C-alpha cells in the first residue's frame, strides 16, 4: 500500500493525542493523517497543527463522539482514494514496527482483508482491544471472546477500532461507518458488515500497541436515563447502548432472534427497577 491515510478523532486528550501521532510518524513516512478535533478545549487541535503541520485537523461539532468523529474523518479520507485506510484511536500508542506488521500481514494473504492490530494494557500487559470471535450463531451477535494474538495471523469475526487497516477495495465496497450510530459499536458493526459481504478479518501476529481498558463504574440505577444518551449506560460487565441504536444493530446482525437479543441486555435493569419500586411500596 503506497498511499496510506490514517483517521483519528479526539477530544481533550492533548498529551495522548500527541503521543499517538509521535509513535505513528516515527515508523511510517508519507502517511496522510485526518484528525477530527471534536470541540477540544485543551488546545489539542492547535498543538497538533504546531507539532505536525501536515496533519489535516478537521473541526468537529462538539457532539460527534467516536463514531461520528471517525465517520467524518473517514469520509474525507475515502474521497482521497488511498490504497489503505488506518483507523487509530488517539489513546493508543503504536509499538515500533506495528505498521510494518499490519502491511506484511495484508500482503501475505491471497485476497483483500481487513487487518486488525491488538493492544495490551501498558501496566499489566494483558489484552485490551483487537479482534473478536463470535461464540455461537444462536448467541447474541456481540457475545464474543477476544482473539489473543499469536505468532501468525488468525481469523476473527469483528474488531475494535483501535488499530485497523482497511484496504482500498473493501473500504470502497463497504463505504463509511453507519451514520445512525453515535459512539459505541460502529467498529463492531463495520466488521460484521465486512463479514456479511464476504470480506475476511485477520488479527496480525503479536501486539501492535498499548492502550488501557476503559474503566467500568459500579452499577447505578439512578443513571438509567443515560440509556437515551450517546454513550449509553456503563455497568461493571456490560455497556448498555441507547435503545434505538441497539435495536438497529440487532435487526441487522441478530437474525430471526433479533427482538430477543435487543431486549436481553436491559432485563437486569428492568428487574432491579421493579424490585426497588416494590420495596419502596
C-alpha positions as CSV (number, residue, x, y, z in Angstrom):
1,X,0.0,0.0,0.0
2,X,1.9,3.0,-1.2
3,X,-0.6,5.7,-0.3
4,X,-1.9,5.3,3.3
5,X,-4.4,7.5,5.2
6,X,-4.8,7.4,9.0
7,X,-8.0,8.5,10.6
8,X,-8.3,9.6,14.2
9,X,-10.8,11.5,16.3
10,X,-10.0,13.3,19.6
11,X,-11.5,15.3,22.4
12,X,-9.4,16.9,25.3
13,X,-6.6,14.4,25.4
14,X,-3.8,16.5,24.1
15,X,-0.9,14.6,25.6
16,X,-2.3,11.3,24.5
17,X,-3.1,12.5,21.0
18,X,0.4,13.9,20.5
19,X,2.0,10.7,21.8
20,X,-0.2,8.6,19.4
21,X,0.9,10.8,16.5
22,X,4.6,10.7,17.5
23,X,4.5,6.9,17.5
24,X,2.8,6.8,14.1
25,X,5.1,9.2,12.4
26,X,8.2,7.6,13.9
27,X,7.6,4.4,11.8
28,X,5.9,5.4,8.6
29,X,6.6,8.1,6.0
30,X,4.1,9.7,3.6
31,X,1.0,8.8,5.6
32,X,-1.8,11.4,5.4
33,X,-3.4,11.9,8.7
34,X,-7.0,13.1,9.1
35,X,-7.6,14.1,12.7
36,X,-11.1,15.2,13.8
37,X,-10.9,17.5,16.8
38,X,-14.4,17.4,18.2
39,X,-14.5,20.7,20.2
40,X,-11.5,20.2,22.4
41,X,-11.0,23.0,24.9
42,X,-7.4,22.0,26.0
43,X,-5.8,23.1,22.7
44,X,-5.4,19.7,21.2
45,X,-6.0,20.8,17.6
46,X,-3.6,23.8,17.9
47,X,-0.9,21.6,19.5
48,X,-1.2,19.1,16.7
49,X,-1.0,21.7,14.0
50,X,2.1,23.2,15.6
51,X,3.9,19.8,16.1
52,X,2.7,18.2,12.8
53,X,1.8,20.7,10.1
54,X,1.0,18.0,7.6
55,X,-1.9,16.6,9.7
56,X,-5.3,17.6,8.4
57,X,-7.1,18.8,11.5
58,X,-10.8,18.8,11.0
59,X,-13.0,20.8,13.3
60,X,-16.0,18.8,14.7
61,X,-19.3,20.0,16.0
62,X,-18.6,19.0,19.6
63,X,-21.2,16.3,19.5
64,X,-19.7,13.7,17.2
65,X,-18.4,11.2,19.8
66,X,-16.2,8.3,18.5
67,X,-18.4,7.0,15.6
68,X,-19.4,10.5,14.4
69,X,-15.8,11.8,14.5
70,X,-14.3,8.7,12.8
71,X,-17.1,8.9,10.2
72,X,-16.3,12.5,9.4
73,X,-12.6,11.8,9.0
74,X,-13.0,8.5,7.2
75,X,-15.4,10.2,4.7
76,X,-12.8,12.8,3.8
77,X,-10.1,10.2,3.5
78,X,-12.3,8.0,1.3
79,X,-12.6,10.9,-1.1
80,X,-8.8,10.9,-1.5
81,X,-8.9,7.3,-2.8
82,X,-5.9,5.9,-0.9
83,X,-4.5,2.4,-1.1
84,X,-5.3,1.7,2.5
85,X,-7.0,3.3,5.5
86,X,-5.7,3.1,9.1
87,X,-8.2,3.6,11.9
88,X,-6.3,4.6,15.0
89,X,-7.5,5.6,18.5
90,X,-5.8,8.6,19.9
91,X,-5.2,6.9,23.3
92,X,-3.3,4.1,21.5
93,X,0.5,4.2,21.3
94,X,1.8,2.1,18.5
95,X,4.8,-0.2,19.1
96,X,7.8,0.0,16.8
97,X,7.2,-1.9,13.6
98,X,3.4,-2.0,14.1
99,X,2.5,-0.5,10.7
100,X,5.0,-2.8,9.0
101,X,3.4,-5.8,10.7
102,X,-0.1,-4.8,9.5
103,X,1.1,-4.3,6.0
104,X,3.1,-7.5,5.9
105,X,0.1,-9.4,7.1
106,X,-2.1,-7.8,4.4
107,X,0.4,-8.6,1.7
108,X,0.7,-12.3,2.8
109,X,-3.0,-13.0,2.3
110,X,-4.4,-14.3,-1.0
111,X,-7.4,-11.9,-1.0
112,X,-8.0,-8.4,0.3
113,X,-8.8,-8.4,4.0
114,X,-9.2,-6.1,7.0
115,X,-6.3,-6.4,9.3
116,X,-6.7,-5.6,13.0
117,X,-4.0,-4.9,15.5
118,X,-4.1,-5.9,19.1
119,X,-3.4,-3.7,22.1
120,X,-2.4,-4.5,25.7
121,X,-2.6,-2.7,29.0
122,X,0.6,-0.7,29.5
123,X,1.0,-2.0,33.1
124,X,-0.4,-5.5,33.2
125,X,0.5,-6.3,29.6
126,X,-2.9,-8.1,29.3
127,X,-5.0,-7.9,26.1
128,X,-7.3,-4.9,26.0
129,X,-8.6,-4.4,22.4
130,X,-8.3,-6.1,19.0
131,X,-10.0,-8.9,17.1
132,X,-13.1,-10.7,18.5
133,X,-14.7,-14.1,17.6
134,X,-18.4,-14.7,18.0
135,X,-19.3,-17.5,20.4
136,X,-22.1,-19.2,18.6
137,X,-24.7,-18.4,15.8
138,X,-27.6,-18.8,18.3
139,X,-25.9,-16.4,20.8
140,X,-26.3,-12.6,20.6
141,X,-24.1,-11.3,17.8
142,X,-22.0,-9.2,20.2
143,X,-21.4,-12.2,22.5
144,X,-17.7,-12.6,21.7
145,X,-14.4,-13.6,23.1
146,X,-11.1,-11.9,22.3
147,X,-8.6,-13.4,19.9
148,X,-5.3,-13.3,21.7
149,X,-2.6,-12.6,19.2
150,X,0.0,-15.3,18.5
151,X,2.9,-15.8,16.1
152,X,0.8,-16.0,13.0
153,X,-2.3,-14.3,11.6
154,X,-5.7,-15.5,13.0
155,X,-9.2,-15.1,11.6
156,X,-11.8,-13.1,13.6
157,X,-15.4,-12.0,13.1
158,X,-15.3,-8.4,14.2
159,X,-12.8,-5.9,15.6
160,X,-12.3,-3.0,17.9
161,X,-11.4,0.3,16.1
162,X,-8.1,1.0,18.0
163,X,-5.8,-0.3,15.2
164,X,-7.5,-1.3,12.0
165,X,-6.1,-1.4,8.4
166,X,-8.7,-1.4,5.6
167,X,-7.6,-1.9,2.0
168,X,-9.0,0.3,-0.7
169,X,-11.2,-2.4,-2.3
170,X,-13.0,-3.2,1.0
171,X,-13.3,0.4,2.1
172,X,-14.9,1.5,-1.2
173,X,-17.2,-1.5,-1.2
174,X,-18.5,-1.1,2.4
175,X,-18.3,2.7,2.5
176,X,-18.3,4.7,5.7
177,X,-19.3,4.0,9.3
178,X,-23.0,3.9,9.9
179,X,-24.5,7.4,10.4
180,X,-27.2,6.2,12.8
181,X,-24.6,5.2,15.4
182,X,-23.1,7.8,17.6
183,X,-20.3,6.5,19.9
184,X,-20.0,2.7,20.5
185,X,-20.3,-0.3,18.2
186,X,-19.6,1.4,14.9
187,X,-16.4,-0.6,14.6
188,X,-18.1,-3.9,15.5
189,X,-20.9,-3.1,13.1
190,X,-18.3,-2.4,10.3
191,X,-16.6,-5.7,10.9
192,X,-19.8,-7.7,10.8
193,X,-20.8,-5.8,7.6
194,X,-17.5,-6.9,6.1
195,X,-18.1,-10.5,7.2
196,X,-21.6,-10.4,5.6
197,X,-20.1,-9.1,2.4
198,X,-17.6,-11.9,2.3
199,X,-14.5,-10.0,3.3
200,X,-12.3,-11.7,5.9
201,X,-10.9,-10.0,9.0
202,X,-7.5,-11.1,10.3
203,X,-5.6,-10.4,13.5
204,X,-2.0,-9.5,12.9
205,X,0.7,-11.5,14.8
206,X,1.8,-10.1,18.2
207,X,0.7,-6.9,19.8
208,X,0.9,-3.7,17.9
209,X,0.4,-1.1,20.6
210,X,-0.6,-0.3,24.2
211,X,-4.0,1.1,25.3
212,X,-5.5,1.0,28.8
213,X,-9.0,-0.5,29.1
214,X,-11.9,1.9,29.7
215,X,-12.9,1.9,33.4
216,X,-16.1,0.1,34.4
217,X,-18.1,2.0,37.1
218,X,-20.3,0.4,39.8
219,X,-23.9,-0.1,38.6
220,X,-26.0,2.9,39.5
221,X,-29.7,2.6,38.6
222,X,-30.1,6.3,39.2
223,X,-28.3,6.9,35.9
224,X,-30.7,4.8,33.9
225,X,-31.7,8.0,31.9
226,X,-28.3,7.6,30.2
227,X,-29.8,4.9,28.1
228,X,-31.1,7.7,25.9
229,X,-27.7,9.4,25.6
230,X,-25.0,8.7,23.0
231,X,-22.7,6.8,25.4
232,X,-25.5,4.7,26.9
233,X,-25.1,3.3,30.4
234,X,-21.8,1.8,31.6
235,X,-22.0,-1.1,34.1
236,X,-19.3,-3.3,35.6
237,X,-19.6,-6.0,33.0
238,X,-21.5,-4.6,30.1
239,X,-22.3,-1.4,28.1
240,X,-26.0,-0.8,27.7
241,X,-26.3,1.0,24.4
242,X,-29.1,3.6,23.6
243,X,-32.3,1.8,22.8
244,X,-32.7,2.7,19.1
245,X,-29.1,2.2,18.2
246,X,-29.0,-1.2,19.8
247,X,-32.3,-2.1,18.0
248,X,-30.6,-1.2,14.7
249,X,-27.6,-3.4,15.4
250,X,-29.7,-6.4,16.5
251,X,-32.0,-6.1,13.5
252,X,-29.0,-6.0,11.2
253,X,-26.9,-8.7,12.8
254,X,-29.2,-10.8,15.1
255,X,-31.1,-12.9,12.6
256,X,-34.6,-14.0,13.4
257,X,-33.9,-13.8,17.2
258,X,-33.1,-10.1,17.0
259,X,-36.1,-9.0,19.2
260,X,-34.8,-11.2,22.0
261,X,-31.2,-10.0,21.6
262,X,-32.4,-6.4,21.5
263,X,-34.2,-6.6,24.9
264,X,-31.9,-9.1,26.6
265,X,-29.3,-6.6,27.9
266,X,-31.9,-4.5,29.6
267,X,-33.6,-7.3,31.6
268,X,-31.3,-6.8,34.6
269,X,-32.1,-3.0,34.8
270,X,-35.8,-3.6,34.4
271,X,-35.9,-6.3,37.2
272,X,-33.8,-4.2,39.6
273,X,-36.0,-1.1,38.9
274,X,-39.1,-3.2,39.6
275,X,-37.6,-4.6,42.8
276,X,-36.8,-1.1,44.0
277,X,-40.3,0.1,43.3
278,X,-41.8,-2.9,45.2
279,X,-39.5,-2.3,48.1
280,X,-40.4,1.3,48.2
281,X,-44.1,0.4,48.4
